[in-house]
Amino acid sequence: MTPDATLRLRLLFGDRLVLGPGKAELLARIRDTGSISAAGRAMGMSYKRAWSLVEEMNAAFRVPLVTSARGGAGGGGASLTEAGGEVLDAYQSLLAASVAAAAPDVARIAALLRDMSGQK
């Protein structure tokens, strides 16, 4: 793909968006930080919004993708379940394959674009 091109992949089943770039990033950040609030903060979203997306994903799949423990004296936290890791891995693999497959056609389209280097 050309350096300026971005391919965004959204998985819809029927009319329901099950997974897209934002939800996948949230899962990856939960995996990396062990926290829904830290993951949401890193993405510039409220804790409420991050929790809402986690609840949507958990409700969409047969088993939850994220588990969490309340905070307090012992601390809280969140982690991906085995299914959550599998879904994230499959999405990232699908995205990488899509980017590779799309590269020649994206390059063809990019070659036909106006030069936008001097414009904002």
C-alpha positions as CSV (number, residue, x, y, z in Angstrom):
1,M,0.0,0.0,0.0
2,T,1.1,3.6,-0.5
3,P,2.3,5.3,2.7
4,D,-0.6,7.7,2.9
5,A,-3.4,5.1,2.2
6,T,-5.3,3.5,5.0
7,L,-7.5,0.5,4.8
8,R,-10.2,0.3,7.5
9,L,-11.9,-3.0,8.0
10,R,-15.3,-3.3,9.7
11,L,-17.0,-6.7,10.3
12,L,-20.7,-6.6,10.1
13,F,-22.9,-9.6,10.6
14,G,-26.3,-8.7,9.3
15,D,-26.7,-5.0,10.3
16,R,-24.7,-5.4,13.5
17,L,-21.1,-4.0,13.6
18,V,-19.3,-6.7,15.6
19,L,-15.7,-5.5,15.2
20,G,-13.9,-2.6,13.6
21,P,-10.7,-0.7,14.0
22,G,-11.8,1.1,17.3
23,K,-13.0,-2.1,19.0
24,A,-9.9,-4.0,17.9
25,E,-7.7,-1.2,19.2
26,L,-9.6,-1.2,22.5
27,L,-9.1,-5.0,22.8
28,A,-5.4,-4.7,22.1
29,R,-5.0,-1.9,24.6
30,I,-6.8,-3.8,27.3
31,R,-4.5,-6.7,26.6
32,D,-1.5,-4.5,26.9
33,T,-2.5,-2.4,29.9
34,G,-4.7,-4.8,31.9
35,S,-7.2,-2.0,32.3
36,I,-10.4,-0.8,30.5
37,S,-10.0,2.7,31.9
38,A,-6.3,2.9,30.8
39,A,-7.1,1.5,27.4
40,G,-9.9,4.1,26.9
41,R,-7.8,6.9,28.2
42,A,-5.0,6.0,25.7
43,M,-7.6,6.2,22.9
44,G,-9.1,9.5,24.1
45,M,-12.4,8.1,25.2
46,S,-14.2,8.1,28.4
47,Y,-14.3,5.2,30.8
48,K,-18.1,4.9,30.2
49,R,-17.6,4.7,26.4
50,A,-14.9,2.1,26.7
51,W,-17.1,0.0,29.0
52,S,-20.0,0.4,26.6
53,L,-17.9,-1.0,23.8
54,V,-16.7,-3.9,25.9
55,E,-20.3,-4.7,26.9
56,E,-21.3,-4.6,23.2
57,M,-18.5,-7.0,22.3
58,N,-19.2,-9.3,25.2
59,A,-22.9,-9.4,24.3
60,A,-22.2,-10.1,20.6
61,F,-20.1,-13.2,21.2
62,R,-21.0,-16.6,22.7
63,V,-18.5,-16.1,25.4
64,P,-17.1,-12.8,26.8
65,L,-14.0,-11.3,25.1
66,V,-13.0,-9.3,28.2
67,T,-13.2,-10.1,31.9
68,S,-12.8,-7.5,34.6
69,A,-12.5,-7.3,38.4
70,R,-13.6,-4.2,40.4
71,G,-11.0,-1.9,41.8
72,G,-10.5,-1.3,45.5
73,A,-7.9,-2.2,48.0
74,G,-6.6,-5.2,46.0
75,G,-6.9,-3.3,42.7
76,G,-9.0,-4.1,39.7
77,G,-8.2,-4.9,36.2
78,A,-9.3,-6.4,33.0
79,S,-7.9,-9.0,30.6
80,L,-8.9,-10.6,27.3
81,T,-10.3,-14.1,27.6
82,E,-9.0,-16.8,25.4
83,A,-11.9,-16.0,23.0
84,G,-10.9,-12.3,23.1
85,G,-7.4,-13.1,22.2
86,E,-8.6,-15.3,19.3
87,V,-11.0,-12.7,18.0
88,L,-8.3,-10.0,18.1
89,D,-5.7,-12.3,16.5
90,A,-8.2,-13.3,13.7
91,Y,-9.1,-9.6,13.1
92,Q,-5.5,-8.5,12.8
93,S,-4.7,-11.4,10.5
94,L,-7.7,-10.6,8.3
95,L,-6.6,-6.9,8.2
96,A,-3.0,-7.8,7.2
97,A,-4.3,-10.1,4.5
98,S,-6.7,-7.5,3.2
99,V,-4.0,-4.8,3.1
100,A,-1.7,-7.2,1.2
101,A,-4.4,-8.1,-1.3
102,A,-5.5,-4.5,-1.8
103,A,-2.0,-3.1,-2.3
104,P,-1.9,-3.3,-6.1
105,D,-5.4,-1.8,-6.6
106,V,-4.7,0.9,-4.0
107,A,-1.5,1.8,-5.9
108,R,-3.5,2.0,-9.1
109,I,-5.9,4.4,-7.5
110,A,-3.1,6.4,-5.8
111,A,-1.4,6.9,-9.2
112,L,-4.5,8.6,-10.5
113,L,-4.8,11.1,-7.6
114,R,-4.0,14.8,-7.9
115,D,-0.8,15.9,-6.2
116,M,-2.1,17.2,-2.9
117,S,1.3,17.9,-1.3
118,G,0.9,21.7,-1.2
119,Q,-2.7,21.6,0.1
120,K,-4.0,21.3,3.6
